[in-house]
């Protein structure tokens, strides 16, 4: 197997994880009430602004992870595993609860550094 084949496999796995993320996001938005989605969006927007103060290049890092073979695949796979563990521990939690948990956890890590 050549390096180019390995890179192509890595990029295909990154593309698969992009599609998985997109489908997951669309299912969450479609399955919730629009009023609830707008409230959660407001709270997540405030948390995102706060986390952008600590990590200003976070969007670029995410884009770069999709360009580097296998990086987004491992990153999203770990996030899906973390999400499944969160939902096992919190049976009544929603996806927005998980997103709030992740943002708050990242903010706490940034504040302690």
Helices and strands as residue ranges (DSSP letters): H 3-31, H 34-54, H 58-67, H 71-89, H 95-112
